[in-house]
Amino acid sequence: MKRFYLLTLLAIAYCCQLAAQNVQLHYDFGHSLYDELKERPKLTSTVEMFKPDKWGSTFFFVDMDYGDGEVQSAYWEISRELRFWKAPISLHVEYNGGIKYIKDAYLAGVTYSYNNKDYTKGFTFSPMYKYLRSNPTPNSFQLTGTWYLHFGSGKFSCTGFADFWREEHTDAKGNAHDFVFLAEPQFWVNLNAFKGIDDDFRLSIGTEWEISNNFAVMDGWKWNPTLAVKWSFN
């Protein structure tokens, strides 16, 4: 589970001064789709915060994976967008880290953002330098794209991101890999947009699809869908 899609929000934030926080809970079906992932945790919680200011915006999220009655792994990102001008380009700095198989990473680059006039759809693209601490080849790159689409008078939302980066690593089978692809499209049904439901009842029900190639300790392409709920605080 990854991101409140900071890059899709930052352009809106500059215009609307939007702030956002939410918590999510995902039930992951990956453990039942692949024999090699039968020990994959079934539950993941996500806490996210996005806050703009006059110098740009700050974003962070924390993922925790649960299994056997305890937290089995954790991951977090914190990033900062800087923009002192009107052009749709911002400077981006980021830190990624966690426990278990996750290594520290530091990123820096730029972000291009596009939004339509009513902010119902948009996308971003970020080319970045990536430093992977403790990796045999620490100097790397990452390309990140994000998208969002709100339709049905706000009843439905499609959001997501895709990352492609270079990282020398070995999967659980002992196979060596140099590149990683990860995408996580999400689809949400926003209950408070339906007639008869209070606007303050900010519960969404949806799904996330983790589509990856050689991500973490997995070998080759994998599709891991979830069933999820999300509560937004604004």
Secondary structure as a PSIPRED ss2 file (coil, helix, strand):
# PSIPRED VFORMAT (PSIPRED V4.0)

   1 M C   1.000  0.000  0.000
   2 K C   1.000  0.000  0.000
   3 R C   1.000  0.000  0.000
   4 F C   1.000  0.000  0.000
   5 Y C   1.000  0.000  0.000
   6 L H   0.000  1.000  0.000
   7 L H   0.000  1.000  0.000
   8 T H   0.000  1.000  0.000
   9 L H   0.000  1.000  0.000
  10 L H   0.000  1.000  0.000
  11 A H   0.000  1.000  0.000
  12 I H   0.000  1.000  0.000
  13 A H   0.000  1.000  0.000
  14 Y H   0.000  1.000  0.000
  15 C H   0.000  1.000  0.000
  16 C H   0.000  1.000  0.000
  17 Q C   1.000  0.000  0.000
  18 L C   1.000  0.000  0.000
  19 A C   1.000  0.000  0.000
  20 A E   0.000  0.000  1.000
  21 Q E   0.000  0.000  1.000
  22 N E   0.000  0.000  1.000
  23 V E   0.000  0.000  1.000
  24 Q E   0.000  0.000  1.000
  25 L E   0.000  0.000  1.000
  26 H E   0.000  0.000  1.000
  27 Y E   0.000  0.000  1.000
  28 D E   0.000  0.000  1.000
  29 F C   1.000  0.000  0.000
  30 G H   0.000  1.000  0.000
  31 H H   0.000  1.000  0.000
  32 S H   0.000  1.000  0.000
  33 L H   0.000  1.000  0.000
  34 Y C   1.000  0.000  0.000
  35 D H   0.000  1.000  0.000
  36 E H   0.000  1.000  0.000
  37 L H   0.000  1.000  0.000
  38 K C   1.000  0.000  0.000
  39 E C   1.000  0.000  0.000
  40 R C   1.000  0.000  0.000
  41 P C   1.000  0.000  0.000
  42 K C   1.000  0.000  0.000
  43 L E   0.000  0.000  1.000
  44 T E   0.000  0.000  1.000
  45 S E   0.000  0.000  1.000
  46 T E   0.000  0.000  1.000
  47 V E   0.000  0.000  1.000
  48 E E   0.000  0.000  1.000
  49 M E   0.000  0.000  1.000
  50 F E   0.000  0.000  1.000
  51 K E   0.000  0.000  1.000
  52 P E   0.000  0.000  1.000
  53 D E   0.000  0.000  1.000
  54 K C   1.000  0.000  0.000
  55 W C   1.000  0.000  0.000
  56 G E   0.000  0.000  1.000
  57 S E   0.000  0.000  1.000
  58 T E   0.000  0.000  1.000
  59 F E   0.000  0.000  1.000
  60 F E   0.000  0.000  1.000
  61 F E   0.000  0.000  1.000
  62 V E   0.000  0.000  1.000
  63 D E   0.000  0.000  1.000
  64 M E   0.000  0.000  1.000
  65 D E   0.000  0.000  1.000
  66 Y E   0.000  0.000  1.000
  67 G E   0.000  0.000  1.000
  68 D C   1.000  0.000  0.000
  69 G C   1.000  0.000  0.000
  70 E E   0.000  0.000  1.000
  71 V E   0.000  0.000  1.000
  72 Q E   0.000  0.000  1.000
  73 S E   0.000  0.000  1.000
  74 A E   0.000  0.000  1.000
  75 Y E   0.000  0.000  1.000
  76 W E   0.000  0.000  1.000
  77 E E   0.000  0.000  1.000
  78 I E   0.000  0.000  1.000
  79 S E   0.000  0.000  1.000
  80 R E   0.000  0.000  1.000
  81 E E   0.000  0.000  1.000
  82 L E   0.000  0.000  1.000
  83 R C   1.000  0.000  0.000
  84 F C   1.000  0.000  0.000
  85 W C   1.000  0.000  0.000
  86 K C   1.000  0.000  0.000
  87 A C   1.000  0.000  0.000
  88 P C   1.000  0.000  0.000
  89 I E   0.000  0.000  1.000
  90 S E   0.000  0.000  1.000
  91 L E   0.000  0.000  1.000
  92 H E   0.000  0.000  1.000
  93 V E   0.000  0.000  1.000
  94 E E   0.000  0.000  1.000
  95 Y E   0.000  0.000  1.000
  96 N E   0.000  0.000  1.000
  97 G E   0.000  0.000  1.000
  98 G E   0.000  0.000  1.000
  99 I C   1.000  0.000  0.000
 100 K C   1.000  0.000  0.000
 101 Y C   1.000  0.000  0.000
 102 I C   1.000  0.000  0.000
 103 K C   1.000  0.000  0.000
 104 D C   1.000  0.000  0.000
 105 A E   0.000  0.000  1.000
 106 Y E   0.000  0.000  1.000
 107 L E   0.000  0.000  1.000
 108 A E   0.000  0.000  1.000
 109 G E   0.000  0.000  1.000
 110 V E   0.000  0.000  1.000
 111 T E   0.000  0.000  1.000
 112 Y E   0.000  0.000  1.000
 113 S E   0.000  0.000  1.000
 114 Y E   0.000  0.000  1.000
 115 N E   0.000  0.000  1.000
 116 N C   1.000  0.000  0.000
 117 K C   1.000  0.000  0.000
 118 D C   1.000  0.000  0.000
 119 Y C   1.000  0.000  0.000
 120 T C   1.000  0.000  0.000
 121 K E   0.000  0.000  1.000
 122 G E   0.000  0.000  1.000
 123 F E   0.000  0.000  1.000
 124 T E   0.000  0.000  1.000
 125 F E   0.000  0.000  1.000
 126 S E   0.000  0.000  1.000
 127 P E   0.000  0.000  1.000
 128 M E   0.000  0.000  1.000
 129 Y E   0.000  0.000  1.000
 130 K E   0.000  0.000  1.000
 131 Y E   0.000  0.000  1.000
 132 L E   0.000  0.000  1.000
 133 R C   1.000  0.000  0.000
 134 S C   1.000  0.000  0.000
 135 N C   1.000  0.000  0.000
 136 P C   1.000  0.000  0.000
 137 T C   1.000  0.000  0.000
 138 P C   1.000  0.000  0.000
 139 N E   0.000  0.000  1.000
 140 S E   0.000  0.000  1.000
 141 F E   0.000  0.000  1.000
 142 Q E   0.000  0.000  1.000
 143 L E   0.000  0.000  1.000
 144 T E   0.000  0.000  1.000
 145 G E   0.000  0.000  1.000
 146 T E   0.000  0.000  1.000
 147 W E   0.000  0.000  1.000
 148 Y E   0.000  0.000  1.000
 149 L E   0.000  0.000  1.000
 150 H E   0.000  0.000  1.000
 151 F E   0.000  0.000  1.000
 152 G C   1.000  0.000  0.000
 153 S C   1.000  0.000  0.000
 154 G C   1.000  0.000  0.000
 155 K C   1.000  0.000  0.000
 156 F E   0.000  0.000  1.000
 157 S E   0.000  0.000  1.000
 158 C E   0.000  0.000  1.000
 159 T E   0.000  0.000  1.000
 160 G E   0.000  0.000  1.000
 161 F E   0.000  0.000  1.000
 162 A E   0.000  0.000  1.000
 163 D E   0.000  0.000  1.000
 164 F E   0.000  0.000  1.000
 165 W E   0.000  0.000  1.000
 166 R E   0.000  0.000  1.000
 167 E E   0.000  0.000  1.000
 168 E E   0.000  0.000  1.000
 169 H E   0.000  0.000  1.000
 170 T E   0.000  0.000  1.000
 171 D C   1.000  0.000  0.000
 172 A C   1.000  0.000  0.000
 173 K C   1.000  0.000  0.000
 174 G C   1.000  0.000  0.000
 175 N C   1.000  0.000  0.000
 176 A E   0.000  0.000  1.000
 177 H E   0.000  0.000  1.000
 178 D E   0.000  0.000  1.000
 179 F E   0.000  0.000  1.000
 180 V E   0.000  0.000  1.000
 181 F E   0.000  0.000  1.000
 182 L E   0.000  0.000  1.000
 183 A E   0.000  0.000  1.000
 184 E C   1.000  0.000  0.000
 185 P C   1.000  0.000  0.000
 186 Q E   0.000  0.000  1.000
 187 F E   0.000  0.000  1.000
 188 W E   0.000  0.000  1.000
 189 V E   0.000  0.000  1.000
 190 N E   0.000  0.000  1.000
 191 L H   0.000  1.000  0.000
 192 N H   0.000  1.000  0.000
 193 A H   0.000  1.000  0.000
 194 F C   1.000  0.000  0.000
 195 K C   1.000  0.000  0.000
 196 G C   1.000  0.000  0.000
 197 I C   1.000  0.000  0.000
 198 D C   1.000  0.000  0.000
 199 D C   1.000  0.000  0.000
 200 D C   1.000  0.000  0.000
 201 F C   1.000  0.000  0.000
 202 R C   1.000  0.000  0.000
 203 L E   0.000  0.000  1.000
 204 S E   0.000  0.000  1.000
 205 I E   0.000  0.000  1.000
 206 G E   0.000  0.000  1.000
 207 T E   0.000  0.000  1.000
 208 E E   0.000  0.000  1.000
 209 W E   0.000  0.000  1.000
 210 E E   0.000  0.000  1.000
 211 I E   0.000  0.000  1.000
 212 S E   0.000  0.000  1.000
 213 N E   0.000  0.000  1.000
 214 N C   1.000  0.000  0.000
 215 F C   1.000  0.000  0.000
 216 A C   1.000  0.000  0.000
 217 V C   1.000  0.000  0.000
 218 M C   1.000  0.000  0.000
 219 D C   1.000  0.000  0.000
 220 G C   1.000  0.000  0.000
 221 W E   0.000  0.000  1.000
 222 K E   0.000  0.000  1.000
 223 W E   0.000  0.000  1.000
 224 N E   0.000  0.000  1.000
 225 P E   0.000  0.000  1.000
 226 T E   0.000  0.000  1.000
 227 L E   0.000  0.000  1.000
 228 A E   0.000  0.000  1.000
 229 V E   0.000  0.000  1.000
 230 K E   0.000  0.000  1.000
 231 W E   0.000  0.000  1.000
 232 S E   0.000  0.000  1.000
 233 F C   1.000  0.000  0.000
 234 N C   1.000  0.000  0.000
